[in-house]
Each structure stands twice: as structure tokens, then as C-alpha cells.
């Protein structure tokens, strides 16, 4: 398990590059506040990301829920769940 502090130390080496953070969120509705807190902690270490990709968001079919989820300086793009060649489902936000 990597902590926010460990990640900050690793990330400073790549400050001037396009950066992506990807997380398995397992329900955006239940964990959105935790995601916001994590991003605030990382921003305190001057860690900003060009894109944030979230898997297993499970937002359901309610577009109103998606419209209420906002991250400052980011635009949300929702992709429908699809099955992979291994049979798994995935959703992505960036």
C-alpha cells in the first residue's frame, strides 16, 4: 500500500510531464468525498494531474448523479460499462 506522502516523493521526479492518476473507486456515489479529500492532500504537496481515470465507478443510469459530481479544473467524461475480453466490466471517468 502506498501512502499519499510516498506518492508525493515519487511524483516530484516527474513534475513537468503529462500525468495521469488511475484509481479503482468501487462506487463513485459512496466514495466521491474520499476522492476529493485525497486530491486535496496531494495538491498540498503540489501534485496536480493532467487526467484522473476512475474504474468501477458504478454510477448507474441516473445522469443527474453524474451532473452533481464535479472536480475543480476537471471535466467529467463518462464511458458506458463494457465487457473486456476477460469478461470483466469497467467504467472510466477522466
Secondary structure by P-SEA (a helix, b strand, c coil): cccaaaaaaaaccccccbbbbbbccccccccaaaaaaaaaaaaaacccccbbbbccccccccaaaaaacccccbbbbbbccccccccccccccc
